Amino acid sequence: MTTTDDVLDHHLTAFGEQDLEAVMEDYTDESVIVTNMGTFHGLEEIEGLFEDLFAEFDHEEATIDMQQETVEDEFAYIVWEAETPENVYEFATDTFYVPEETILFQTFAGHLSPKA
């Protein structure tokens, strides 16, 4: 049985490796991601979101620094900061709801500053 810790570890590793196929294993057609940039439903919309994120983070200058990881039962919470050639993520947070081996619901919020 996969735990919330396992799903979070898989998700963070796949994101760090920019492995879209592996990232998408963490979601289903019923999954939803809510962000300040919009709400993404199901595999097709979520895949598009990650394609855009991977395009932004696919630079050797891009950095991500994990500040906090907390897992409580079916919930995981992370706080991070990052910098890409396009943006500075001064503060970012994701919350994941993982009831049965996949991420059913995720939120993202962050303070981003575009680089001039």
Secondary structure, 3 states (H helix, E strand, C coil): CCCHHHHHHHHHHHHHCCCHHHHHCCCCCCCEEEECCEEEEHHHHHHHHHHHHHHHHCCCCCEEEEEEEEEECCEEEEEEEEECCCEEEEEEEEEEECCCCCCCEEEEEEEEEECC
